[in-house]
């Protein structure tokens, strides 16, 4: 695998509430992205707690990550555990009340991608020069699209487009989505916050990958951030790009 990862404050925010972990270890292929929410830097706290907590939990349980059943169980336990910790922290500190975060995480093992997901950050797969969104947004506008109240084009400028319906840390129990995908030769995996996807569309992401050498994941990440900022950069922008074709982490 060849890895690229970048997190940028954007042009409108005073601080970066996104947090990420992108492994550089061959035997620890874990990737986690969190987009925090909450005032008084509470979003920073929530996203950091989520990313650090998941990394620690997965490391502790590395010896168990040898089957699909166990990987699913541990990913779900990791997210559930950080959810509980963030929620309890929000009750302890008045300034943190109501804080939460999205989580989109991927663990890669034995030609498969295992994904845990809560919120409106996204995972995409590029295959055969086509891009597909793997995760489903847990957002109000996505619910409105699904029930036919608005169209996808109307959702782009909806006044509540950033309202999410699920978040880690906002209640004691969490309902998460889990995905298990077999990857193929030359597939690319993307994890990103809505600071990217609110500013540029899927076709622009795909065109950016086409323009660059597939070994230049860092350059692709940097260019995606540049494009998002050119279009307004209204939020923090975080993106992790993974070329799944190689056998070593770079």
N, C-alpha and C positions, 0 to 999 in steps of 0.2 A: 504493500500500500504506500501511496504517497499522500502526505497530509498537508493541507493548508488551513490556516485559521487566523481570523482577525476580529477584533472587537473595537468599535469606534463610537465615540460619544455622539456623533452626528452634529448638526448645526443649530439645534434649538434647545437642547437639554443642558441643564447646569451640571449634571453628573451622569455617569454611566451606570444604569441599573441592570444591565445585562452582565452575565457571568458565564464562563465556559471552561471546559476541560477537554483538551484534545491530546490524547496519549501519543508519546513518541517511543513507546516500548512495544517491541514485537510481541511479547507474551502478555500484553495488557491492552488489547484493542478496544478501549472504551472512549466514547465521545459524548459529552453532556453539554447542553445549552439551556440556560435559564434566563428569562426576561422578567425581572422583578417589578412589583407595583406597590405603591404606598408612599406617603409623604414623609418628610423629615429623614430622608435616606433609608427609610424602612425597606423599600424595594431592593436596595443594595444588600441589606442584611438577609432578606429572604432568598435572593438568588444565590448569594455566596453560601448560605447554609445548605441550600439544596445541592449545589454542585459539589461542595466539599463533603457533604454527608453521603451522597451517592458514590463518589469516588472511594471514600473510606470503606463503605459497606461492601462494595464490589471487591475491593482488594482483600478484605478479611475473608470473603467467601470464594476466593479464586479457585480453590481446590474442588469446589462443588460444581463449577461451570463446565461440566463435561457432557451434558445431555440437554436436549431441547426443553424437557420438562423442568429440569433444575434451573436453567437460565431464565425461563419465564417466571418461575417462583421467586428467584432472587431479585430480578428486576422489579417485580411488583412489590416485594418486601422493601427494597431500597427506597422506592418512591413513597410507599406508605409510611416508612420510618421518618423520612425527612419531613413529610407532611405533618406528622404528629408533633415533631420537634419545633417546626416553624409556628404552628398553631399555638402551642403552649407558650412559646417565647412572646407571641403577640399578646397573650393574656397577661404576661408578667410585666411588660413594659408599655406604659400608656402610649408613648410615641410610636410604638410598633403596631398598635391596634388596627386590624384590617389589612395588614400586609400579606402579600402572597407572591407567587411566581408561577410562570409557565415552566414546564420541563419537556424537553425533547431529547431523548438519549438513545444511543445506539451501541450495542456490543456486537462485535464481529467474531464469529467462530465457525470453523468447518464449512466454509462457503455459504454461510448464512448471515443475514443481518437481523438482529433482534432489537426491536424498538419499543420503548415505553414513552407515553405521550400524554400530556395534560396541557390544555390551553391553546393558544393560537400561534405559537412558534411552529415551524414546519420541518418535515423531512421530505426531500425529493430524491428521485432516482432518475439518472440519465442513462438511457440504453438505446442503442441503435439510432443515435442522433434525435431521440425524442425524450421529452421530459415529462415525468408523472409525479404528482403529489401523492406521497404515501399516506401521510397523516390527514386527519380531518380536523378542521378548526373547531374548537369549542368556543364559538362566538355567537353573539346575538344575530349578526347578519347572516351567518351560515344557517342558523335555524330558520330565519325568514326566507332564505333562498329555498331550503328544503321543503317548506310548507307552501311555497308558491306566492308568498306575500310580496316579495321583491325579486327582481332579476339579478343575475351576476353583475351586469353592468351598473345597475342601480346601487349595488352594494359598495362599489368602489368609492362613492362619495357620500355614503350614508352617514348622518351625524353621529351614529352610535357604532361605527364600524370597528372601534377598538374595545368595545365592551365584551369581555369574555364570560362564558357561562360556567367554566370550570377553572380552578386554579389550585396550586399546591399551597397549603398552609392557611386556607380561609375557613376550614372546618375540620373537625377531629377525624372524620373519615374522608377518603378520597376515591373517586371513581376514575380510573385511568384506562387508556386504550393501549393495546399490545399488538404488535405486528411481528411476523416471522416471514422473512423473504429470502429466497435463494438468489444469490447474485451470480451474474454471468461475466464472461471475459469482457474487460474494458468498461464495465459499469462504473458510474460515478455516483457517490452519495453526497447529498448536501443537507446540512442542518442549518437553519437560519431563524433569526427573530423577525418579527413583523416590521421592524425598522428597515429591512431589506425589501420584503414583499409588498409593503404599502407604497414603496417608491418606484419599484421596477417590476415588470410583469415576467411571467415564466418564459416567454419567447426571448426577452432580453437576456435572461440568465442563460438560456440555451445558446444564443448567439455568442455570448461571451466565452463559453466553453469551446465553441467551435473555432474562435479566433486564436486561441492560445494552445501551445504545446501541452498535451495531457499530463506531462510531468511537472508542469509549472502551477501546481495548486495554489501556492502562496500568491503568485501573480494574479491568478483568477480571482481569489478572495479580495485582493487589493482593488482590482478593477471593478468588482461588483460594488464595493463600498464607494468608490469614486462616482459611479453611475447613480447610486442612491442619493448621494449628497448633491449631485448636479440637479436632481429632480426635487430637491427641497431638504433632504436629510432631517425630516421632522422628528425623528426618534433615534435612539441608540441603534446601531447597526452591528449585528454579529453574524458571522458566517463561518462554517466549517465545511471544507471541501475535501473529499476523500476519493482518490483514484484506487479502485479495488483490484486493479489488474496485476499489481506487483506483489512479491512475496516478502518484502521488507518494508518496515516503516522508515520514512525519511523525514 
